[in-house]
Amino acid sequence: MWYSDKPVTQQSLALDISQIVSLLPDIDDAINFFRWFLRDNSPGVVGIDRHRLDKFYMFIKTALKSVMEFCAEKSWDDEIVTNVVDTLDIRIINSQCPDSISVLSQNTYS
């Protein structure tokens, strides 16, 4: 995805990858996928060039949207929402990821 210069391809890939959450049959697997997605991608913004930064932010926003849709599909089950919030808390809000990711996630759903 990072080496593609075609926005349509980038958006399609971001959507495909982020929708894996809703395709996993086991809820724990879906939450773990989201957790690992954030773990692997949140630090990536450090040192990234300006042209790839927009791709990166779009990727993170698409994943956040997909996980919110996943929660909605599960009727906002308390356990699932708690796991998602805990994941966001650990991986973004109270972590050492760049402030831009924290602000992006807060602005997306506030």
MODELLER restraints for C-alpha pairs under 7 A, 6 or more apart:
rsr = mdl.restraints
at = mdl.atoms
rsr.add(forms.Gaussian(group=physical.xy_distance, feature=features.Distance(at['CA:1:A'], at['CA:10:A']), mean=5.65, stdev=0.5))
rsr.add(forms.Gaussian(group=physical.xy_distance, feature=features.Distance(at['CA:1:A'], at['CA:13:A']), mean=6.63, stdev=0.5))
rsr.add(forms.Gaussian(group=physical.xy_distance, feature=features.Distance(at['CA:2:A'], at['CA:52:A']), mean=6.88, stdev=0.5))
rsr.add(forms.Gaussian(group=physical.xy_distance, feature=features.Distance(at['CA:4:A'], at['CA:10:A']), mean=6.55, stdev=0.5))
rsr.add(forms.Gaussian(group=physical.xy_distance, feature=features.Distance(at['CA:14:A'], at['CA:59:A']), mean=5.26, stdev=0.5))
rsr.add(forms.Gaussian(group=physical.xy_distance, feature=features.Distance(at['CA:14:A'], at['CA:62:A']), mean=6.60, stdev=0.5))
rsr.add(forms.Gaussian(group=physical.xy_distance, feature=features.Distance(at['CA:15:A'], at['CA:62:A']), mean=6.28, stdev=0.5))
rsr.add(forms.Gaussian(group=physical.xy_distance, feature=features.Distance(at['CA:18:A'], at['CA:62:A']), mean=6.34, stdev=0.5))
rsr.add(forms.Gaussian(group=physical.xy_distance, feature=features.Distance(at['CA:18:A'], at['CA:63:A']), mean=4.62, stdev=0.5))
rsr.add(forms.Gaussian(group=physical.xy_distance, feature=features.Distance(at['CA:18:A'], at['CA:66:A']), mean=6.01, stdev=0.5))
rsr.add(forms.Gaussian(group=physical.xy_distance, feature=features.Distance(at['CA:19:A'], at['CA:66:A']), mean=5.91, stdev=0.5))
rsr.add(forms.Gaussian(group=physical.xy_distance, feature=features.Distance(at['CA:21:A'], at['CA:30:A']), mean=4.75, stdev=0.5))
rsr.add(forms.Gaussian(group=physical.xy_distance, feature=features.Distance(at['CA:21:A'], at['CA:33:A']), mean=6.58, stdev=0.5))
rsr.add(forms.Gaussian(group=physical.xy_distance, feature=features.Distance(at['CA:21:A'], at['CA:34:A']), mean=6.76, stdev=0.5))
rsr.add(forms.Gaussian(group=physical.xy_distance, feature=features.Distance(at['CA:21:A'], at['CA:67:A']), mean=6.73, stdev=0.5))
rsr.add(forms.Gaussian(group=physical.xy_distance, feature=features.Distance(at['CA:22:A'], at['CA:30:A']), mean=6.90, stdev=0.5))
rsr.add(forms.Gaussian(group=physical.xy_distance, feature=features.Distance(at['CA:22:A'], at['CA:70:A']), mean=5.65, stdev=0.5))
rsr.add(forms.Gaussian(group=physical.xy_distance, feature=features.Distance(at['CA:24:A'], at['CA:30:A']), mean=5.61, stdev=0.5))
rsr.add(forms.Gaussian(group=physical.xy_distance, feature=features.Distance(at['CA:31:A'], at['CA:84:A']), mean=6.81, stdev=0.5))
rsr.add(forms.Gaussian(group=physical.xy_distance, feature=features.Distance(at['CA:35:A'], at['CA:87:A']), mean=5.90, stdev=0.5))
rsr.add(forms.Gaussian(group=physical.xy_distance, feature=features.Distance(at['CA:38:A'], at['CA:91:A']), mean=6.27, stdev=0.5))
rsr.add(forms.Gaussian(group=physical.xy_distance, feature=features.Distance(at['CA:39:A'], at['CA:91:A']), mean=6.24, stdev=0.5))
rsr.add(forms.Gaussian(group=physical.xy_distance, feature=features.Distance(at['CA:42:A'], at['CA:97:A']), mean=5.78, stdev=0.5))
rsr.add(forms.Gaussian(group=physical.xy_distance, feature=features.Distance(at['CA:42:A'], at['CA:101:A']), mean=6.94, stdev=0.5))
rsr.add(forms.Gaussian(group=physical.xy_distance, feature=features.Distance(at['CA:43:A'], at['CA:97:A']), mean=5.40, stdev=0.5))
rsr.add(forms.Gaussian(group=physical.xy_distance, feature=features.Distance(at['CA:43:A'], at['CA:98:A']), mean=7.00, stdev=0.5))
rsr.add(forms.Gaussian(group=physical.xy_distance, feature=features.Distance(at['CA:45:A'], at['CA:53:A']), mean=6.93, stdev=0.5))
rsr.add(forms.Gaussian(group=physical.xy_distance, feature=features.Distance(at['CA:71:A'], at['CA:80:A']), mean=6.76, stdev=0.5))
rsr.add(forms.Gaussian(group=physical.xy_distance, feature=features.Distance(at['CA:71:A'], at['CA:81:A']), mean=6.46, stdev=0.5))
rsr.add(forms.Gaussian(group=physical.xy_distance, feature=features.Distance(at['CA:92:A'], at['CA:101:A']), mean=6.90, stdev=0.5))
rsr.add(forms.Gaussian(group=physical.xy_distance, feature=features.Distance(at['CA:92:A'], at['CA:102:A']), mean=5.54, stdev=0.5))
rsr.add(forms.Gaussian(group=physical.xy_distance, feature=features.Distance(at['CA:93:A'], at['CA:102:A']), mean=5.58, stdev=0.5))
